Amino acid sequence: MSRNSARSTVVPGPWPPAGAEPPKGKPERRAQTPADLAELRTTLTPAQQTTLEAMEIFRWRLAFVRRPMFMAPIPVLFDADNTRFVVIQDDGSLDEHPTLKLRN
């Protein structure tokens, strides 16, 4: 058998062909639009809405609302520098040291 008689075959795989663009990642689901934030406000209790309006005066922003089953919603606010966060309890009081575990 000579050297030239051996042939190699290319096995097609699930990867894109050479030179193709890499697939785009999934879009960020956590990004919110103003309509989403308006909808989040409607789920809050009146006491939470009042506290939220007061905190927005001091440049805190509503980041998201957790909705545990069979419990009141838990709005989470971040300061202007995104360095601190607080939780508004269902009675409108602030929890400045919540036990929430946040992802990046």
N, C-alpha and C positions, 0 to 999 in steps of 0.2 A: 504494500500500500504506500503510495507516494504522499508527500506532504500536501500537495494541492488537492488531493481527492477528498480530504475531510472538509465538510462544509458546516458552518454554524447557522443556526436558525435563531431568529429573534422571536421571543415569546411575548405575545401581547399581554399587557397587564392592565390593572385598573388605573395606572398613572397616566397623566396627560402626555401627549407627544412632545418631543423635544422642541423648545422654543415657544411653547404655549404659555399663556399667562397662568399664574397660580390661581386656584379658585378663591373667590372672595369669601371672607369669613361671614358668619351669620351677622346680621345687623344687630346693633346694640338694643336689647329689649328694655333696658333700664332708662333709656333716654325718654324724657317726657315732653309732651307738647303743652302749650297753654291750655288747650281743651282738656287734657288729662288732669292737669292740676286743678282746674275748675271743678271737674267731676269728683276729685278727691275731697275737695272742701265740702261737697254736699253730703258726704258720708260721715262727717264729724258731728259730734254732739254740739248743741248751742254753746255750752261752756268752752269746749275745745275751740270752736270758731272764734269766740271772743278773745281767748288767749292767743290764738294764732295771729289775729289782726293786731294785737298789742305788740307781739314779738316782731312782726314785720316792720313796725315803726323803727325798731333798732337793727334793721337789716338782717334779720334771721329769715331763712326761707324754708318752705315746706319741701322736703326732699322726697318723702314717700310716706305711705300709710300702711302699716301692717294690720291685717284683719284676721286675728285669731278666731277660730270657730267658737261660736256661742259667747263671745266677749265683745266689749266695745272696741272700736278701731283705735289704733295707737299711732298718732301722727309723729313723725320724726323730723325735727328741724335742725338745720345746720347754720352756723354763723357765717358772716360775710367772707371769712378767710378759709372756710371749710376745715377748721381745726377742732371745733367742738360741736357736739350735738346734744340735744335735749329731747325729751319725750313729754308730750302733753297727756296727762292722765284724763280719764273720762270725766272727772269733776272739774277740769280746767286747770288744775295745779300742774306745776312744772316738776319734772324729775330730772335734775341736773346730773345725776350719776346712775343712768339706766344700766341694766345688765344685758343689753342687747349686744350680740356679736355681729359686727358689720363686715361685709366683704369689701374688697377694694374695687 
